[in-house]
Amino acid sequence: MRNDDSTSDVFTALSSPVRRQILQELRDGELAAGDIAGRFPVSGPTISRHLSVLRGAGLVTERRDANRILYSLVGDRLALSVGDFLSAVCPEQMVLRGIQKAAATTEIEATA
């Protein structure tokens, strides 16, 4: 793994269902903080704290546009962090067996 603290921040950020949902909301592009807050049954300051955690973990960026703050996902940050973690804890043989098992299952389903 590249940076244990960095990966820890990502997993801390992902521990909240609200933060995971915010990431899903941002998958189609940037959104204003108010638009994000309007999608959740919690207060604006609560959403602001969630966005701060996501920003601190490097999962989202913000930019100002006049009086609005727009948030967007940070490229491959999540995939790279999770990938680094998995490669550190999963022996290569287990990963390969999983791929082979998935391929065999797909082949069986295709012939059925």
C-alpha positions in Angstrom: 0.0 0.0 0.0 1.2 3.5 -0.7 0.0 5.4 2.4 -1.7 3.7 5.3 -3.1 7.0 6.6 -4.5 7.8 3.2 -6.2 4.4 2.8 -7.5 4.7 6.4 -9.1 8.0 5.5 -10.8 6.5 2.5 -12.2 3.6 4.6 -13.3 6.0 7.3 -15.1 8.1 4.7 -16.8 5.0 3.3 -18.0 3.9 6.7 -21.0 6.2 6.5 -24.0 5.3 4.4 -24.7 9.0 3.8 -21.1 9.5 2.5 -21.4 6.5 0.2 -24.7 7.8 -1.1 -23.1 11.2 -1.8 -20.4 9.5 -3.8 -23.1 7.8 -5.8 -24.9 11.0 -6.4 -21.7 12.5 -7.8 -21.0 9.7 -10.2 -22.7 11.6 -13.1 -20.9 14.8 -12.5 -20.4 17.7 -10.2 -23.2 19.0 -8.0 -23.7 22.1 -5.9 -23.6 21.6 -2.1 -27.2 22.8 -1.9 -28.3 20.3 -4.5 -26.5 17.5 -2.6 -28.1 18.6 0.7 -31.5 18.6 -0.9 -31.3 14.9 -1.7 -31.0 13.9 2.0 -33.3 14.1 5.0 -30.6 15.7 7.2 -29.5 19.3 7.8 -27.2 21.3 5.5 -24.5 21.5 8.2 -24.6 17.7 8.5 -24.1 17.3 4.8 -21.3 19.9 4.9 -19.5 17.8 7.5 -19.9 14.7 5.4 -18.5 16.5 2.4 -15.6 17.7 4.5 -14.7 14.1 5.4 -14.9 13.0 1.8 -12.7 16.0 0.7 -10.2 15.2 3.5 -10.0 11.6 2.2 -9.3 12.9 -1.3 -12.5 11.4 -2.7 -14.1 14.7 -3.8 -12.9 18.1 -4.8 -14.7 21.4 -4.5 -14.6 24.5 -6.6 -16.3 27.8 -6.2 -18.6 29.2 -8.8 -19.8 32.7 -7.7 -21.6 32.0 -4.4 -21.9 28.2 -5.0 -19.6 25.4 -4.0 -19.5 22.6 -6.6 -18.3 19.1 -5.7 -17.1 16.3 -7.9 -15.5 12.9 -7.6 -11.7 12.6 -7.7 -10.9 10.3 -10.7 -9.7 6.9 -9.7 -8.9 7.7 -6.0 -11.5 5.3 -4.6 -10.6 2.4 -7.0 -6.9 2.9 -6.4 -7.2 2.9 -2.6 -9.4 -0.1 -2.5 -7.3 -1.9 -5.1 -4.1 -1.2 -3.1 -5.8 -2.6 0.0 -7.0 -5.7 -1.7 -3.7 -6.4 -3.3 -2.0 -6.1 0.1 -4.4 -8.5 1.9 -5.4 -11.0 -0.8 -2.8 -13.5 -2.0 -2.5 -13.5 -5.7 -3.5 -17.2 -5.9 -6.8 -16.4 -4.2 -7.5 -13.6 -6.6 -6.7 -15.9 -9.6 -8.9 -18.7 -8.2 -11.7 -16.2 -7.8 -11.4 -15.1 -11.4 -11.2 -18.7 -12.6 -14.3 -19.6 -10.6 -16.2 -16.6 -12.0 -15.2 -17.6 -15.5 -16.2 -21.2 -15.0 -19.6 -20.1 -13.6 -20.1 -17.8 -16.6 -19.2 -20.7 -18.9 -21.7 -23.1 -17.2 -24.5 -20.5 -17.3 -23.8 -19.8 -21.0 -24.1 -23.5 -21.9 -27.2 -24.1 -19.8 
